[in-house]
Amino acid sequence: MRILGVESSCDETGVAIYDGDRGLMSHVLHTQIAMHAQYGGVVPELASRDHVRRIVPLVREALSKAGCGMDSLDGIAYTAGPGLIGALLAGAMAAHSLAYALGIPAVPVHHLEGHLLAPMLEDPRPEFPFLALLISGGHTQLIRVQRPGDYEILGSSVDDALGEAFDKTAKLLGLPYPGGPALERLARAGRPTVDLPRPMVKDPGLDFSFAGLKTAVLTAVRRLGEPDETERSDLARSFTAAVVDTLTIKCTRALSRTGLSRLVVAGGVSANGFIREALTSLLEGQGGEVFFARREFCTDNGAMIAYAGHGRLLAGQVAGTEVRVWPRLPLSSLPPLGPGVGVDGKIC
């Protein structure tokens, strides 16, 4: 079974084709970073309009790269939420229109399920069950993943998601949008000399908080007045060290409580090298395994939507004629795929 996936939840337009027998056949992506950078962040109306312009050309490009025609598709998957309402509608309308014209199903996909399952596109890929750390611009969660569609939220951020904290800290340090990659580059030249908090690590739970850490960086910047390059680098490294320590402590606690030995790290912030190095060291030290998506599949992309949509299509979980999207959509609201059935149709 072959499916085309469309991702348009925020500021990237992604299209990909996934085949149950051949795997990922193609994926193409257009990023809006340059357009939004002049505003210091995503402008929803501009994002929506750009998706409308980009989707059809990217569909044609993905089909061309895969060497197949539209008549070979069995379904069209699209991100139904969460995300920016206008951006979601752009992708959903395109997917429904194309599916209707071809006489095939449209398949709504949860954006976070796409991220969670993106490491399944790698070799080797994780076996179920596993603990997932989902870290992105809008979400920070620890999730027990028993099988595709069976998700138990163990902990979430009570305020800023980790990606927001990265972007806001980068802005405080005078770095351009998007802040995450620029902050990592700056941190590589610094030392963790600034004392910053590790939020909620003494709390026995698995929830996160990053607003206070961001405020602590603001206080440090104000105390320095006009920080020079060395001071900025040290602040960036200190902030990153606080994040890494927090994630390591929480993941250690979650692995112990669940008895799991496999950790999947997903979402845009999982591309950060410091986080990858620390969590890889943690799991290796415990005799466990850690899995990441390749960096191009950490941020929003069509491949993860096509892959997750393939499982939903196999389970018969397709959209009706009404086009619906959800700016907020709890991961726990998803129905299971079915007893023992994986995204690729194999028993798990």
Stockholm file with secondary structure:
# STOCKHOLM 1.0

chainA/1-348         MRILGVESSCDETGVAIYDGDRGLMSHVLHTQIAMHAQYGGVVPELASRDHVRRIVPLVREALSKAGCGMDSLDGIAYTAGPGLIGALLAGAMAAHSLAYALGIPAVPVHHLEGHLLAPMLEDPRPEFPFLALLISGGHTQLIRVQRPGDYEILGSSVDDALGEAFDKTAKLLGLPYPGGPALERLARAGRPTVDLPRPMVKDPGLDFSFAGLKTAVLTAVRRLGEPDETERSDLARSFTAAVVDTLTIKCTRALSRTGLSRLVVAGGVSANGFIREALTSLLEGQGGEVFFARREFCTDNGAMIAYAGHGRLLAGQVAGTEVRVWPRLPLSSLPPLGPGVGVDGKIC
#=GR chainA/1-348 SS CEEEEEECSSSEEEEEEEETTTEEEEEEEEECHHHHHTTTSCCHHHHHHHHHHHHHHHHHHHHHHHTCCGGGCSEEEEEEESSCHHHHHHHHHHHHHHHHHHTCCEEEEEHHHHHHHGGGGSSSCCCSSEEEEEECSSCEEEEEEEETTEEEEEEEBSSSCHHHHHHHHHHHTTCCSSHHHHHHHHHHTCCCCSCCCCTTSSSSSSCBCCHHHHHHHHHHHHHHSSCCHHHHHHHHHHHHHHHHHHHHHHHHHHHHHHTCCEEEEESGGGGCHHHHHHHHHHHHHTTCEEEECCGGGTSSCHHHHHHHHHHHHHTTCCCCSSCCCCSSCCGGGSCCCCTTBCTTSSBC
#=GC SS_cons         CEEEEEECSSSEEEEEEEETTTEEEEEEEEECHHHHHTTTSCCHHHHHHHHHHHHHHHHHHHHHHHTCCGGGCSEEEEEEESSCHHHHHHHHHHHHHHHHHHTCCEEEEEHHHHHHHGGGGSSSCCCSSEEEEEECSSCEEEEEEEETTEEEEEEEBSSSCHHHHHHHHHHHTTCCSSHHHHHHHHHHTCCCCSCCCCTTSSSSSSCBCCHHHHHHHHHHHHHHSSCCHHHHHHHHHHHHHHHHHHHHHHHHHHHHHHTCCEEEEESGGGGCHHHHHHHHHHHHHTTCEEEECCGGGTSSCHHHHHHHHHHHHHTTCCCCSSCCCCSSCCGGGSCCCCTTBCTTSSBC
//
